Amino acid sequence: MSDQENDASMMDEDQSPSSSSLHTLPTRRFYLTRRGKILQSTTERYLRDDLGYGTMLVPSTVTGGKSTHTIAGKIVNLVPWTIESVSSLWNVVTSTESSYGNKIRLAVVDTNVLLHHMDVLEYLRDSEDDSSDKDDGNKRIAIANAIVIPQTALEECRHRSLVMYRRATDLIRSSSSGEDGGGGGKRKICFIVFADVHHSDTQIKALDNNNAIINDENDARLRKVAWFYGHA
């Protein structure tokens, strides 16, 4: 009996670390068929509590990787980096060149911005501060220091327009690769991808209305993301 108890305790110890950061959220719905039968549909969503405050793409040279020199120039691979704490988020936001007076701003975009105002986001990435405007006192002021793109907005954008979804992903990659990691340069603006669908702190209650559940659930998730960053 002692050997069996030891084996059971060892199994519990092996399973405890893996379940500390992974949770499941089951959702059950009941449907009534035309013949009067009741069907149950169960959906499980895996949630994590180690996703932090979003993910950024950074050059591999920042994390210890090496760059490749070719005839066309230097090629630097991009690797994902998770913002694990509020202090790391603050360092990321304050390390950009964009400024809104003396304030630090972080904006959470929704699907409509990705579908209809992608030109504005691309302008924030590509625009430069004009020295003549600075002399005249007309300094360009950016909308925010960092732009948060929730996973819900990306998935809805991909469902409605594949072209705009590709522009959004290209925007995230190009803004990350434009940073001069070795020369100490700053980003013009920071783009953060937030996995709100699988984040344990940004979950919402399941809605009972099945007809409007898609749009209402997406809107509720985006509002939850804005609340999450507002109370960080």
C-alpha positions in Angstrom: 0.0 0.0 0.0 2.9 2.4 0.7 4.3 2.0 -2.8 0.9 2.8 -4.3 0.5 5.9 -2.1 4.0 7.1 -3.2 3.1 6.5 -6.8 -0.1 8.5 -6.4 1.7 11.4 -4.7 4.3 11.4 -7.5 1.5 11.6 -10.1 -0.1 14.5 -8.3 3.1 16.4 -8.1 3.7 15.9 -11.8 0.3 17.2 -12.8 0.3 20.2 -10.5 2.7 22.4 -12.4 1.0 22.0 -15.8 -2.4 22.9 -14.4 -1.2 26.1 -12.6 -1.3 28.3 -15.8 -3.9 26.4 -17.8 -7.7 26.4 -17.2 -10.8 25.5 -19.1 -14.0 27.4 -19.4 -16.9 25.1 -20.5 -19.9 26.7 -22.2 -23.1 24.6 -22.5 -26.0 25.5 -24.8 -29.3 23.7 -25.4 -31.0 23.6 -28.8 -34.6 22.5 -29.7 -34.9 20.6 -33.0 -37.8 20.6 -35.3 -38.9 17.2 -34.0 -38.9 18.4 -30.5 -35.7 16.9 -29.3 -33.3 18.8 -27.0 -29.6 18.8 -28.0 -26.8 19.9 -25.7 -23.7 21.6 -27.2 -20.6 21.9 -25.0 -17.7 24.1 -25.9 -14.4 24.3 -23.9 -12.1 27.2 -24.2 -8.6 26.9 -22.8 -7.5 29.9 -20.6 -4.1 30.9 -19.4 -2.9 33.2 -16.7 0.6 33.7 -18.0 -0.2 35.8 -21.1 0.6 39.1 -19.3 -0.2 42.3 -21.0 0.2 41.3 -24.6 2.8 40.1 -27.0 5.2 42.1 -29.3 7.5 41.1 -32.1 11.1 42.1 -31.3 14.2 41.5 -33.3 16.0 38.3 -32.4 19.2 40.4 -31.7 17.4 41.8 -28.6 16.9 38.3 -27.1 20.4 37.1 -28.0 19.9 35.9 -31.5 22.1 36.7 -34.5 21.4 38.7 -37.6 22.3 37.5 -41.2 24.2 39.9 -43.5 23.3 39.5 -47.2 23.7 41.5 -50.4 20.4 43.1 -49.9 21.3 44.2 -46.3 20.9 42.9 -42.8 18.2 40.4 -42.1 16.9 40.2 -38.5 14.3 37.5 -37.5 11.4 38.6 -35.4 10.5 36.6 -32.3 7.5 37.1 -30.0 8.1 38.7 -26.6 5.5 38.6 -23.8 4.9 41.7 -21.6 4.7 40.0 -18.3 4.3 42.9 -15.8 3.0 46.5 -15.6 6.5 47.8 -15.2 7.5 46.1 -18.5 4.4 47.6 -20.2 5.3 51.0 -18.9 8.9 50.7 -20.2 7.5 49.6 -23.6 5.1 52.5 -23.9 7.5 55.2 -22.7 10.3 54.0 -25.0 8.4 55.3 -28.2 9.1 58.5 -30.0 5.4 59.4 -30.2 4.2 62.0 -27.7 0.9 63.5 -26.7 2.2 66.5 -24.9 3.5 65.3 -21.5 1.0 62.4 -21.3 1.4 58.7 -22.0 -1.5 57.1 -23.9 -2.4 53.6 -24.9 -5.2 52.9 -27.3 -7.2 49.7 -27.8 -8.6 49.4 -31.3 -11.7 47.5 -32.4 -12.7 45.8 -35.6 -14.0 49.0 -37.3 -10.6 50.7 -37.0 -8.9 47.7 -38.7 -11.5 47.6 -41.5 -12.0 51.3 -42.2 -9.1 53.3 -40.7 -6.1 51.2 -41.5 -4.6 54.2 -43.3 -4.4 56.1 -40.0 -2.5 53.3 -38.3 -0.1 53.0 -41.3 0.4 56.8 -41.2 1.4 56.6 -37.5 4.0 54.0 -38.4 5.5 55.7 -41.5 5.2 59.4 -40.6 8.3 61.3 -39.5 8.5 64.5 -37.5 9.1 67.4 -39.8 11.8 69.8 -38.6 10.2 72.7 -40.3 6.9 72.1 -38.5 8.8 72.0 -35.2 10.3 75.4 -36.0 6.9 76.8 -36.7 5.6 75.4 -33.4 3.4 72.9 -35.1 4.7 69.7 -33.6 3.0 66.5 -34.8 1.2 64.8 -31.9 0.4 61.1 -32.2 -2.8 59.5 -31.2 -1.1 57.2 -28.6 2.3 55.8 -27.7 1.1 52.2 -28.1 -1.7 50.6 -30.0 -3.3 47.4 -28.6 -4.8 45.0 -31.2 -7.0 42.4 -29.5 -7.3 38.9 -30.9 -11.0 39.3 -31.1 -10.6 42.3 -33.5 -8.0 40.4 -35.6 -10.2 37.3 -36.0 -13.3 39.4 -36.9 -11.3 41.4 -39.3 -10.0 38.2 -41.0 -13.6 36.9 -41.2 -14.9 40.1 -42.9 -12.0 41.2 -45.0 -8.9 39.1 -45.7 -7.2 42.0 -47.4 -7.4 44.2 -44.3 -6.3 41.4 -42.1 -3.1 41.0 -44.2 -2.5 44.7 -43.9 -2.9 44.5 -40.1 -0.5 41.7 -39.8 2.0 43.4 -42.1 1.6 46.5 -40.0 2.6 44.6 -36.8 5.6 43.0 -38.5 6.9 46.1 -40.2 6.6 48.3 -37.2 8.6 45.8 -35.2 11.3 45.3 -37.8 11.7 49.1 -38.2 13.2 49.4 -34.7 16.9 49.7 -34.5 17.6 47.4 -31.7 21.4 47.6 -31.9 21.7 51.4 -32.2 19.5 52.3 -29.3 16.8 53.8 -31.5 13.3 54.2 -30.4 10.1 52.9 -32.0 7.9 55.4 -33.6 4.8 53.7 -32.2 4.4 50.3 -30.5 1.8 47.7 -31.6 0.8 45.1 -29.1 -1.2 42.0 -29.9 -3.4 40.9 -26.9 -4.8 37.3 -26.8 -8.0 38.3 -25.0 -9.8 35.1 -26.1 -7.5 32.9 -24.0 -6.6 35.3 -21.2 -8.1 34.4 -17.8 -8.6 38.0 -16.8 -10.6 39.2 -19.8 -13.4 36.6 -19.9 -17.0 37.5 -20.1 -20.2 35.8 -19.2 -21.9 33.8 -21.9 -24.9 35.5 -23.4 -28.3 33.8 -23.6 -29.5 35.4 -26.9 -28.2 33.1 -29.6 -29.3 35.4 -32.4 -27.0 38.3 -31.5 -24.3 36.4 -29.6 -21.5 36.9 -32.2 -21.6 40.7 -32.4 -22.5 41.3 -28.7 -19.9 38.9 -27.5 -17.1 40.5 -29.6 -18.2 44.0 -28.4 -18.2 42.8 -24.8 -14.7 41.3 -25.2 -13.3 44.5 -26.6 -14.8 46.5 -23.7 -13.3 44.0 -21.3 -9.8 44.5 -22.9 -10.1 48.3 -22.6 -11.1 47.9 -18.9 -8.2 45.5 -18.3 -5.6 48.0 -19.6 -7.4 50.9 -17.9 -7.0 49.2 -14.5 -3.4 48.0 -15.1 
